Amino acid sequence: MKNYKLLLLFLFVNTYLFGQNVKNPNKKPFTIKAGVYYMNNYVYYGRTDSLKIPYLVPSITFTHDKGFFINADLYYLTDYESRGFDFLELNAGYEFDIIKKLSAGIYGTKYFYTGSSNVISGNINSTFGANLKYNLGALEMYMNGYLFLTNGNADISFNPGISRKIEFGKNSQWSIYPSFDLNFSTLNFYEEFSARKALKNLNKAKNANLSTVETITSVTDKRIKLLDYELALPFTYENKRLEVSVYPTLVFPKNSIYTTTQTIRLLPNGTTEIISNVDSTPFSEKNLSTVFYIQLGICFKI
């Protein structure tokens, strides 16, 4: 947490230093957005749980004219049987121009999960990333790169894409932002997710004098690979005080992730006995199918 406290302090210091708009002293140099959005399913790189995971997400974002921002999203699971707070996401970043048509950004995210969280990305503790954007006029090309710190080995990911922003209406209050993204990543996060699920399904022996059963789940091939490509069509209405968004996304998962699970018995004398070694790849992973999800949001500017 120490590094994140320093990052937040750095951002607030810069907010103070650049706290006056020189061109218009009466204009605030920052914007605060507070609102809530709803997603009908949580999809991560084309993967989701066997059951839909819908979230209601209260959100607040501080954005400075100089390119700094801080954001907090609280994910509240709305499923009837397991409703309640699931995880918290804290984000910070800085976006800036390099030359006229080329811009970049650096980002950091910290996650806080409940012990019962079953989200597929639940073993990722923090994320650090950067991006480059090039404006071609008709289209914008970009490349994002991330480092995911997990409970085990770290993951790397890169995500090239193209987008086009179309604005219309009075003062360009309406916008459509179609985009196409490719998502490549290594698979340590998925291995740890699969191991966590296998562990939850296992009844361990309670008596220390008896043998104990454990499971070891591993991904067959953890090399970086294309996990999905996504087509999104965000639609936004925005004025000085209000922003309403509809964010439909069509996801095409690629390259099935195969896992094996070994069940072993730890005997009191310190030796181990292999009980089983099976293919634990979920049916949904062997039979990948297109996923559609939608996110609806409303926020107010302070």
DASULNOR-V347464 format. One record per helix or strand. SS is the DSSP state (H for helix, E for strand). FROM is the first residue (numbers start at 1). TO is the last residue. If there is no record, write none. Layout:
# DASULNOR-V347464
ss=SS from=FROM to=TO
ss=SS from=FROM to=TO
This chain:
# DASULNOR-V347464
ss=H from=2 to=17
ss=E from=30 to=39
ss=E from=44 to=44
ss=E from=47 to=47
ss=E from=55 to=64
ss=E from=68 to=77
ss=E from=84 to=97
ss=E from=102 to=113
ss=E from=124 to=135
ss=E from=140 to=150
ss=E from=155 to=168
ss=H from=170 to=172
ss=E from=174 to=185
ss=H from=188 to=200
ss=E from=212 to=219
ss=E from=225 to=238
ss=E from=242 to=253
ss=E from=259 to=266
ss=E from=272 to=279
ss=H from=283 to=286
ss=E from=291 to=301
